[in-house]
Amino acid sequence: MANVLVTGGAGFIGSHVAEGCLEAGDSVWVVDNLASGVAEDIP
């Protein structure tokens, strides 16, 4: 298990990266200013 920080985690790519890390059992932190992303996309 790893600690992972995903910047831009509310965007398309970032949300998929965060989701994949969660599925792998990692601890995930997401940072996003929501300028173009949507909070509902954060897993």
PyMOL CGO cylinders between C-alpha atoms (Angstrom):
from pymol import cmd
from pymol.cgo import CYLINDER

trace = [
    CYLINDER, 0.00, 0.00, 0.00, 1.23, 3.47, -0.90, 0.3, 1, 1, 1, 1, 1, 1,
    CYLINDER, 1.23, 3.47, -0.90, 0.20, 7.03, -0.07, 0.3, 1, 1, 1, 1, 1, 1,
    CYLINDER, 0.20, 7.03, -0.07, -0.76, 8.78, -3.31, 0.3, 1, 1, 1, 1, 1, 1,
    CYLINDER, -0.76, 8.78, -3.31, -1.44, 12.47, -4.00, 0.3, 1, 1, 1, 1, 1, 1,
    CYLINDER, -1.44, 12.47, -4.00, -3.41, 13.16, -7.19, 0.3, 1, 1, 1, 1, 1, 1,
    CYLINDER, -3.41, 13.16, -7.19, -3.45, 16.77, -8.35, 0.3, 1, 1, 1, 1, 1, 1,
    CYLINDER, -3.45, 16.77, -8.35, -6.33, 17.59, -10.64, 0.3, 1, 1, 1, 1, 1, 1,
    CYLINDER, -6.33, 17.59, -10.64, -8.25, 14.65, -9.21, 0.3, 1, 1, 1, 1, 1, 1,
    CYLINDER, -8.25, 14.65, -9.21, -11.67, 16.02, -10.24, 0.3, 1, 1, 1, 1, 1, 1,
    CYLINDER, -11.67, 16.02, -10.24, -10.75, 15.95, -13.92, 0.3, 1, 1, 1, 1, 1, 1,
    CYLINDER, -10.75, 15.95, -13.92, -11.11, 13.06, -16.33, 0.3, 1, 1, 1, 1, 1, 1,
    CYLINDER, -11.11, 13.06, -16.33, -7.57, 11.70, -16.09, 0.3, 1, 1, 1, 1, 1, 1,
    CYLINDER, -7.57, 11.70, -16.09, -7.03, 12.50, -12.41, 0.3, 1, 1, 1, 1, 1, 1,
    CYLINDER, -7.03, 12.50, -12.41, -10.28, 10.85, -11.31, 0.3, 1, 1, 1, 1, 1, 1,
    CYLINDER, -10.28, 10.85, -11.31, -9.39, 7.68, -13.21, 0.3, 1, 1, 1, 1, 1, 1,
    CYLINDER, -9.39, 7.68, -13.21, -5.89, 7.65, -11.71, 0.3, 1, 1, 1, 1, 1, 1,
    CYLINDER, -5.89, 7.65, -11.71, -7.34, 8.08, -8.22, 0.3, 1, 1, 1, 1, 1, 1,
    CYLINDER, -7.34, 8.08, -8.22, -9.88, 5.32, -8.84, 0.3, 1, 1, 1, 1, 1, 1,
    CYLINDER, -9.88, 5.32, -8.84, -7.17, 2.93, -10.04, 0.3, 1, 1, 1, 1, 1, 1,
    CYLINDER, -7.17, 2.93, -10.04, -5.03, 3.65, -7.00, 0.3, 1, 1, 1, 1, 1, 1,
    CYLINDER, -5.03, 3.65, -7.00, -7.96, 3.04, -4.67, 0.3, 1, 1, 1, 1, 1, 1,
    CYLINDER, -7.96, 3.04, -4.67, -8.68, -0.27, -6.39, 0.3, 1, 1, 1, 1, 1, 1,
    CYLINDER, -8.68, -0.27, -6.39, -5.02, -1.21, -5.85, 0.3, 1, 1, 1, 1, 1, 1,
    CYLINDER, -5.02, -1.21, -5.85, -5.46, -0.58, -2.12, 0.3, 1, 1, 1, 1, 1, 1,
    CYLINDER, -5.46, -0.58, -2.12, -3.55, 2.68, -1.95, 0.3, 1, 1, 1, 1, 1, 1,
    CYLINDER, -3.55, 2.68, -1.95, -4.39, 5.60, 0.32, 0.3, 1, 1, 1, 1, 1, 1,
    CYLINDER, -4.39, 5.60, 0.32, -5.37, 8.48, -1.98, 0.3, 1, 1, 1, 1, 1, 1,
    CYLINDER, -5.37, 8.48, -1.98, -5.45, 12.24, -1.39, 0.3, 1, 1, 1, 1, 1, 1,
    CYLINDER, -5.45, 12.24, -1.39, -6.99, 14.45, -4.10, 0.3, 1, 1, 1, 1, 1, 1,
    CYLINDER, -6.99, 14.45, -4.10, -6.25, 18.13, -4.66, 0.3, 1, 1, 1, 1, 1, 1,
    CYLINDER, -6.25, 18.13, -4.66, -8.21, 20.14, -7.21, 0.3, 1, 1, 1, 1, 1, 1,
    CYLINDER, -8.21, 20.14, -7.21, -9.31, 23.77, -7.47, 0.3, 1, 1, 1, 1, 1, 1,
    CYLINDER, -9.31, 23.77, -7.47, -12.47, 22.68, -9.33, 0.3, 1, 1, 1, 1, 1, 1,
    CYLINDER, -12.47, 22.68, -9.33, -11.90, 25.33, -12.02, 0.3, 1, 1, 1, 1, 1, 1,
    CYLINDER, -11.90, 25.33, -12.02, -12.75, 22.81, -14.73, 0.3, 1, 1, 1, 1, 1, 1,
    CYLINDER, -12.75, 22.81, -14.73, -13.33, 19.55, -12.82, 0.3, 1, 1, 1, 1, 1, 1,
    CYLINDER, -13.33, 19.55, -12.82, -16.47, 18.39, -11.05, 0.3, 1, 1, 1, 1, 1, 1,
    CYLINDER, -16.47, 18.39, -11.05, -16.44, 17.35, -7.39, 0.3, 1, 1, 1, 1, 1, 1,
    CYLINDER, -16.44, 17.35, -7.39, -18.78, 14.42, -8.17, 0.3, 1, 1, 1, 1, 1, 1,
    CYLINDER, -18.78, 14.42, -8.17, -16.00, 12.88, -10.29, 0.3, 1, 1, 1, 1, 1, 1,
    CYLINDER, -16.00, 12.88, -10.29, -13.75, 12.40, -7.26, 0.3, 1, 1, 1, 1, 1, 1,
    CYLINDER, -13.75, 12.40, -7.26, -13.95, 8.74, -6.25, 0.3, 1, 1, 1, 1, 1, 1,
]
cmd.load_cgo(trace, "trace")
